[in-house]
Amino acid sequence: MRVVHRLFEMLIPRRPVSHQAKDRDNLQDWKNYVYGRARSAWARGLPLYGSSFRFTIVYLCGDSPADIDNIIKPIQDALVGVVFSDDSLVSDVDSHRRFISDGIDLTNLPALLIEGALSGEECVYVAVDSAGPLGSYL
């Protein structure tokens, strides 16, 4: 098992909103909510600059989940100015969706993700790490 030293992680205890949402006010409210949660979870002060980052999300969903690819951008955008200075610094994206009702093996999961799984409610786990060599992902 690879040891990961997270630069940032947080749990968003709500159903995510798609960047394709017709209700733009709802989308902006979602981004503001995620931004606020990120500010509360970010302990470093200034955002990260000048590197390549790996952005990871795990969406624990109920019935009728949002498309995983459509929830990445609003969350990533909400971290700009808090965690990283610009989302162009994100070179790697990992996204995962799991149904809460299927049961989730908690072995080797980060503590915040375990917390989300045990809540039984829709949530999104977010992590930012330094990007690794391409071969480490393939």
C-alpha positions in Angstrom: 0.0 0.0 0.0 1.3 3.4 -1.0 1.6 5.9 1.9 0.1 9.2 0.9 0.8 12.5 2.7 -2.2 14.6 1.9 -1.8 18.3 1.2 -5.5 18.8 1.8 -8.6 16.8 2.5 -12.2 17.5 3.5 -15.6 15.9 3.6 -18.6 17.7 2.0 -21.7 16.3 3.8 -24.2 17.1 1.0 -25.3 15.9 -2.4 -23.1 17.6 -5.0 -24.5 19.9 -7.7 -23.6 19.4 -11.4 -21.9 22.1 -13.3 -24.7 21.5 -15.9 -27.4 22.5 -13.3 -30.1 24.6 -14.9 -30.5 26.5 -11.6 -27.4 28.7 -11.7 -28.2 30.2 -8.3 -28.2 26.7 -6.8 -24.9 25.9 -8.5 -23.3 29.2 -7.1 -24.7 28.4 -3.6 -23.0 24.9 -3.9 -19.7 26.5 -4.9 -20.0 29.0 -2.0 -20.7 26.2 0.4 -17.7 24.1 -0.8 -15.5 27.2 -0.6 -16.5 27.8 3.0 -15.9 24.2 3.9 -12.5 24.4 2.2 -11.5 27.6 4.1 -12.4 25.9 7.4 -10.4 22.8 6.5 -7.4 24.6 5.0 -4.7 25.2 7.7 -1.8 26.5 5.6 -3.0 30.1 5.1 -1.9 30.9 1.5 -2.9 28.6 -1.4 -0.4 26.3 -3.1 1.5 27.6 -6.1 3.8 26.4 -8.8 3.4 22.7 -8.7 1.3 19.9 -10.2 -1.5 18.5 -8.1 -3.6 15.4 -8.0 -7.3 16.1 -7.3 -9.3 13.2 -5.9 -13.0 13.0 -5.2 -15.1 10.1 -3.9 -18.8 10.6 -4.2 -20.9 8.4 -1.9 -24.3 8.5 -3.4 -27.9 7.5 -2.9 -30.4 6.8 -5.7 -30.3 8.9 -8.9 -26.7 10.2 -8.4 -25.2 13.1 -10.3 -22.8 12.2 -13.1 -19.4 11.9 -11.6 -17.7 13.9 -14.4 -20.2 16.8 -13.9 -19.5 17.3 -10.2 -15.7 17.6 -10.5 -15.5 21.2 -11.9 -17.6 23.0 -9.4 -15.7 21.5 -6.5 -12.4 22.1 -8.1 -13.4 25.7 -8.9 -14.4 26.3 -5.2 -10.9 25.3 -4.1 -9.2 28.0 -6.2 -7.8 30.8 -4.0 -8.0 28.5 -0.9 -6.1 25.3 -1.6 -4.4 26.0 -4.9 -3.9 29.4 -6.6 -5.3 28.2 -10.0 -7.1 25.1 -11.1 -4.7 24.9 -14.1 -2.2 23.5 -11.5 -4.3 20.3 -11.3 -2.7 17.8 -13.7 -4.3 14.6 -12.4 -7.9 13.9 -11.5 -9.3 10.8 -9.8 -13.0 10.5 -9.4 -15.0 7.6 -7.9 -18.7 7.1 -7.2 -20.0 4.4 -4.9 -23.6 3.7 -3.8 -24.0 3.9 -0.1 -26.6 1.1 -0.2 -24.1 -1.3 -1.7 -22.0 -1.3 1.5 -18.5 0.0 1.4 -15.4 -1.8 2.5 -13.8 0.6 5.0 -10.4 -1.1 5.0 -7.6 1.3 4.2 -9.8 4.3 3.6 -8.9 7.7 5.0 -10.6 8.6 8.3 -12.8 11.3 6.7 -14.0 9.0 4.0 -14.9 6.4 6.7 -16.8 9.1 8.5 -18.8 9.9 5.4 -19.5 6.2 4.7 -20.7 5.6 8.2 -23.0 8.6 8.1 -25.2 6.8 5.5 -25.8 10.2 3.8 -24.7 11.4 0.4 -21.3 13.2 0.7 -18.1 13.9 -1.2 -14.6 13.3 0.0 -12.0 15.6 -1.5 -8.2 15.2 -1.4 -5.4 17.2 -3.0 -1.9 15.7 -3.2 1.2 16.4 -5.2 1.0 14.8 -8.6 3.2 11.7 -9.0 5.0 10.3 -12.0 2.6 9.1 -14.7 3.8 5.5 -14.3 2.6 5.4 -10.7 -1.0 5.7 -11.9 -0.9 3.2 -14.7 
